[in-house]
Each structure stands twice: as structure tokens, then as C-alpha cells.
Amino acid sequence: MKVFTYTSFTGHYPVGVAAVVIAEDAEEAADNLNFKLKAAGLKGDARPVDMEPFPTDCRESIRILNDGNY
């Protein structure tokens, strides 16, 4: 399983959004995220190509998903 981050889906309001998804690959991650987004009444427009894999080789241990800078 891999960890992916995603920060460009359509949310409830026109402000920053962020999600962390654990899946086998980017396609599964986007499908799973879209399922959850649609269940929450959202558009569910996450794309596999925009999934950002989190490195597993310790090159990165922190990723700021949304720092509030609009």
C-alpha cells in the first residue's frame, strides 16, 4: 500500500482542500477518494494523474497540505 496526498478536488466552499489516501496505486486512490467525496455530497473529481505519492524512502517525512495561504 502507498500513501498519496491530494489537494485539488472540488470542496464544499471555494477554499483549499486536502486529503490523504492509502491505496495500491494512484488509480485506486482516486477512485476511493471520489467515492468518499460523492458520499459527502461533493463532485468527486479527483484524478489519478494528480495524486502525489508520499515517498517511502524517508526523503520526506512531513508534507504541508494546506497552509491557509489563499
NORDAQUI-V251974 format. One record per residue. SS is DSSP state (a for helix, b for strand, c for the rest). PHI is phi as a letter, one per 20 degrees, with the letter a starting at -180 (NA if undefined). PSI is psi in degrees with one decimal (999 if undefined). Layout:
SS & PHI & PSI
SS & PHI & PSI
This chain:
c & NA & 145.9
b & c & 157.4
b & d & 130.9
b & c & 148.9
b & d & 153.6
b & b & 130.4
c & c & 24.2
c & c & 22.7
c & e & 163.3
c & e & 122.0
c & e & -170.1
c & f & -34.5
c & c & 159.8
c & f & 61.3
c & c & 177.1
c & f & 148.6
c & c & 158.2
c & b & 142.7
b & b & 150.2
b & d & 130.5
b & c & 135.5
b & d & 123.1
b & b & 171.9
c & f & -37.9
c & b & 175.8
a & f & -36.3
a & f & -46.9
a & f & -38.6
a & f & -45.3
a & f & -43.4
a & g & -46.7
a & f & -42.6
a & f & -44.5
a & f & -37.9
a & g & -47.6
a & f & -41.2
a & f & -45.7
a & f & -37.0
a & f & -26.1
c & e & 7.2
c & n & 16.3
c & d & 172.9
c & f & -38.4
c & m & 57.6
c & d & 25.5
c & f & 139.8
c & d & 138.3
a & g & -37.1
a & f & -24.2
a & e & -1.4
c & f & 129.6
b & d & 110.1
b & f & 140.6
c & e & 124.8
c & g & 142.3
c & d & 5.0
c & d & 21.1
c & m & 14.9
c & f & -24.0
c & b & 128.4
c & d & -9.0
c & c & 137.4
c & c & 119.1
c & e & 116.9
c & e & -36.3
c & b & 112.7
c & e & 7.7
c & n & 2.7
c & e & 101.7
c & d & 999
